[in-house]
Amino acid sequence: MTIKPFRRTQRLLTAADYQRVFKKPLRSVDNSFMVLARKNNSGCARLGLAIAKKQLTRAVDRNRVKRVVRESFRQQGELLQGYDFIVLARRDTQQHNNDKLTASLERHWRKLTQPASNQSDKINTDHQRS
């Protein structure tokens, strides 16, 4: 098994990077995560984490969730090319084990990277739930 490192080029680094994704995102939501995505011009996938202390009060829980998200992102690298993602934790996240969190993230990755013809349907559906 080859180890795929999480490189600096795979991270959203600046506030402008985050704002670009927050401005007009594709959204995917479940009990564990809200994942926002937006196409980028760089061709590589980039990840930003917004794991709030309000949602996961213990640092150990926040760190565990971040490790799971980064690992899932590394494993799905081929599928995620050309998108910027921001992962936000929800309150129920700490109650799920790592396997359930990984399965949830894999569903989000697949949903958000489907062909562009389905993207407008997803945006409308997610906004109606809010």
C-alpha positions as CSV (number, residue, x, y, z in Angstrom):
1,M,0.0,0.0,0.0
2,T,1.4,3.4,-1.0
3,I,1.1,6.3,1.4
4,K,-0.4,9.4,-0.2
5,P,0.8,12.5,1.7
6,F,-1.5,15.5,2.3
7,R,0.6,18.2,0.6
8,R,0.4,22.0,1.0
9,T,-0.9,22.3,-2.6
10,Q,-3.9,20.2,-1.5
11,R,-5.1,22.7,1.1
12,L,-7.1,25.8,1.0
13,L,-4.7,28.3,2.6
14,T,-6.1,31.8,2.4
15,A,-9.3,33.5,3.5
16,A,-9.9,34.3,-0.2
17,D,-9.7,30.6,-1.1
18,Y,-12.4,29.8,1.5
19,Q,-14.6,32.8,0.5
20,R,-14.5,31.7,-3.1
21,V,-16.0,28.3,-2.1
22,F,-18.5,29.8,0.4
23,K,-19.7,32.3,-2.2
24,K,-21.4,29.8,-4.7
25,P,-21.0,26.3,-3.4
26,L,-22.4,22.9,-4.4
27,R,-23.7,21.5,-1.1
28,S,-24.0,18.0,0.3
29,V,-25.5,17.6,3.8
30,D,-26.1,14.7,6.2
31,N,-26.1,14.1,10.0
32,S,-22.3,14.1,10.2
33,F,-21.0,16.7,7.7
34,M,-21.9,19.6,5.4
35,V,-19.5,19.5,2.5
36,L,-19.2,22.5,0.2
37,A,-17.5,22.2,-3.2
38,R,-16.7,24.5,-6.1
39,K,-14.8,23.8,-9.4
40,N,-11.3,25.2,-9.5
41,N,-9.0,26.1,-12.3
42,S,-5.9,24.4,-10.9
43,G,-6.9,20.9,-11.8
44,C,-6.0,19.5,-8.4
45,A,-8.3,18.9,-5.5
46,R,-7.9,21.1,-2.4
47,L,-9.4,20.7,1.0
48,G,-10.4,23.2,3.7
49,L,-11.6,22.2,7.2
50,A,-14.1,24.2,9.3
51,I,-14.5,22.0,12.4
52,A,-16.1,24.3,14.9
53,K,-15.5,24.2,18.6
54,K,-19.2,24.9,19.0
55,Q,-20.1,21.6,17.3
56,L,-17.3,19.4,18.8
57,T,-16.3,20.9,22.1
58,R,-13.5,18.5,22.9
59,A,-10.2,18.9,21.1
60,V,-9.7,15.2,20.9
61,D,-13.0,14.9,18.9
62,R,-12.1,17.7,16.6
63,N,-8.7,16.2,15.9
64,R,-10.1,12.8,15.2
65,V,-12.7,14.1,12.8
66,K,-9.9,16.1,11.0
67,R,-7.8,13.0,10.6
68,V,-10.7,11.0,9.2
69,V,-11.5,13.8,6.7
70,R,-7.9,14.2,5.5
71,E,-7.5,10.4,5.1
72,S,-10.7,10.1,3.1
73,F,-9.6,13.0,1.0
74,R,-6.2,11.4,0.3
75,Q,-7.8,8.1,-0.6
76,Q,-10.3,9.7,-3.0
77,G,-7.8,12.0,-4.7
78,E,-8.4,10.8,-8.3
79,L,-12.1,11.3,-8.0
80,L,-11.8,14.8,-6.5
81,Q,-9.5,16.4,-9.1
82,G,-10.5,19.9,-10.2
83,Y,-12.6,20.8,-7.1
84,D,-12.1,22.8,-3.9
85,F,-13.9,21.4,-0.8
86,I,-14.7,22.7,2.6
87,V,-15.9,20.2,5.2
88,L,-17.9,21.4,8.2
89,A,-18.7,19.1,11.1
90,R,-22.2,18.9,12.5
91,R,-23.2,18.2,16.1
92,D,-23.9,14.5,15.6
93,T,-20.4,13.9,14.2
94,Q,-18.8,13.0,17.5
95,Q,-21.3,10.1,18.0
96,H,-20.2,8.2,14.9
97,N,-17.2,5.9,14.6
98,N,-14.5,6.4,12.1
99,D,-16.0,3.9,9.6
100,K,-19.3,5.6,9.6
101,L,-17.6,9.0,9.1
102,T,-15.6,7.6,6.2
103,A,-18.6,6.1,4.5
104,S,-20.5,9.5,4.9
105,L,-17.6,11.4,3.3
106,E,-17.4,8.9,0.4
107,R,-21.0,9.6,-0.4
108,H,-20.4,13.4,-0.3
109,W,-17.4,13.1,-2.6
110,R,-19.3,11.1,-5.1
111,K,-22.4,13.3,-5.0
112,L,-20.4,16.5,-5.5
113,T,-18.2,15.3,-8.3
114,Q,-20.9,13.9,-10.5
115,P,-21.1,15.4,-14.1
116,A,-22.0,19.0,-14.3
117,S,-25.5,18.2,-15.8
118,N,-26.7,17.1,-12.4
119,Q,-25.1,20.0,-10.4
120,S,-28.0,22.5,-10.8
121,D,-30.4,19.9,-9.5
122,K,-28.3,19.3,-6.4
123,I,-28.0,23.0,-5.6
124,N,-31.8,23.5,-5.8
125,T,-32.6,20.4,-3.7
126,D,-30.1,21.3,-1.0
127,H,-31.3,24.9,-0.7
128,Q,-34.9,23.7,-0.3
129,R,-34.0,21.6,2.7
130,S,-32.4,24.6,4.6
